[in-house]
Amino acid sequence: MTVDIRPVATTDREAWAALFRGYRDFYALTPDEAVVDTVWGWLTDDAHELQGLVAEIDGAPVAIAHWRLFARPSRGGTAIFLDDLFTTPSARGEGVGRALIASLQSLAAAEGLLEVRWITSETNVDAQRLYDRVADRLPFLTYSAPPR
């Protein structure tokens, strides 16, 4: 079995949407087709910062990753932020997540970027098993404040 990683293409709309809905379901987010449409619009807009990858096994999309560049002022450089990574349950444990992360690491190396960084839920222990093998866990907490 070979995992192929490639950028999201406009022909991926249906398969990507199913995977993105799976990601949102995993995090118990309220179903919202407006969100699906918005994110797809970002991915297909060359002027938007969000980029996407699709992982395929035997030509079938089984995972997605959304990423963007971000400034690291404290280090005086730019890095990749991996916003979302989702693999279908049937393809988990097959090296798909590892391949997506490795693809972003290769891109970062080729572009002279500082790192690939991401967050995950403290309850997502399955993903953490992979992440602990491919990256360093950082001692930072994440906060979110609503607009006022």
VENBEL-V277328 format. One line per field, one symbol per residue. psi: psi as a letter, one per 40 degrees, with the letter a starting at -180 (. if undefined). A space follows every 50 residues. Layout:
psi = ???
This chain:
psi = hhhhhiihideeddddddddddddddefihhhdddddddddddehdeidh iiihhihfehheiihhiiiiigddefaiihhhdhhhhideeieeeddddd ddddddddddefidihiiiiieegdddddddddeihhifiihihhii.
